Amino acid sequence: MENELRFTLLETASTFAKACGCALSTVSRRVKNDAAFFSRIKDTSKTFTARTFDEVMLWFAENWPAGKQMPLGLMKWMAETGYQRAEIA
C-alpha cells in the first residue's frame, strides 16, 4: 500500500512540475517548504504517514493549474475523499 501511495505522490508531483514548467525541488518547496521532500519520498527506505499523503494531495487539489490535466491518482483521491474545489468568488 505504501508503495502505491508513494507512486501516486511522485506521479502527481512530476505532472504538476511539468504543468508549471518548474523543477521537482520547486514543487517540494511549495508543497512542504522543503526542497528535498519528494527526493526523500523516492527513497523506499524512508516512510511517511497517511496524514502526510492526504495533506500533500489536498495541496495539489487546491493548487492545480487551471486548464491542465490532473493525473488519475489525484482525481481518484479527490473522488475517494469527496473533495470539492471551492469556487473562487
N, C-alpha and C positions, 0 to 999 in steps of 0.2 A: 504494500500500500504506500509506504513512504517513497519508494522509487517512482510510483505513478504521480504522486504529488510533486516530487522533485522535477520530473519531466514537465508537468503542467506549468510549474513556476518558470522554469527555464525557457520553455517554448513561448510562454506569454511575454516574458521579458525580452526575448530576442525579437519577437514580432513587434513589440512596442518600440524597441530601439530602431528597427528598420522603418517603421511608420513615421517616426520622428526624425530620422536621419542623425541619430546620435549613437555614441558608444554604450555598451552594456554597463560600464562603470558609471556613466552619467545617469542611466536609469536606476542603478543601485543607489546612487546618491539621492536622487529624487524620491525614491520609494522609502528607503530606510535611513537616509542621511549617513550612508556608509558605502563608499565606493567599492568595497570588496564583498558586499553581501552576496551577490549572485556567484561570485567566484567560490565562496565557501559553500554555497548550495550545491555547486557542481561536485564538490568533494564528497564522495559517498561515505567517507569515514565520519563526516560531521552530520549531526541531526538537527532537526528543527521541530517546532511544535505545530499542532493543528491550528492553534491560535495565530501563529505567525503566518501560516499559509493563508488563512482567512483574511488577516489584516492586509497582506500583500495583494491578494486577489481583489479585495474591496478597493484598494488604492487604484489598481488598474481599471476596474469598472467605472470608478468615478473620474478618472483622468484620461480615458481613452480618447485619442484624437478623433474629432468629428470627421466623418466620411471615410474612415479607414476600417478595413475589415478586421473584426476581432477573431482571435483564434478559437477553435472549437472548445478547448479546455476552459477558457474564460466564459464563453457563452453557456457551457454546461454548468459551471459553478454558479453563474447568475440564476439559471433556471432552478437548480437544486436548492439554493438558499432563498429563492423568492425575491432576489434583489430587483428593485425598480429604480432606475436612474431618475433623480429628481429633475423636474422641469426647471429650466432657468427662466426666471421672470424678466 
